[in-house]
Amino acid sequence: MSKSTDPLVDTLSVDTHRTCRNCGTHVTKQTIRVFGVEGVLYHCPSCPSICARDLRQGAGKDPDYDPVEDRGDTSEHHPIFNGKGGDGQ
């Protein structure tokens, strides 16, 4: 059997490339299907500083995802949850 020379076919081959592109951890087909894009997973739960919230926000689909910049507001920034009350004081 000859190997494909088409890079798109090789990229989409989930069975032979079931690893995170960022950290190299082996991941399941289901993880790639849910959090990745076109058979590619750019970040996974094993990546340093990536959490489930990041994956829900699209970290697995975005090779340039940065948790510090892309995570958005956390509860520490929310006026009700940071102990300052609703008026931000």
Secondary structure, DSSP 8 states (H G I E B T S, - for coil): ------HHHHHH-TTT--B-TTT--B--HHHHHHHSBTTB-S--TTSTT--HHHHHTTTTT-TT--HHHHS---GGGSTTTTTSTTTT-
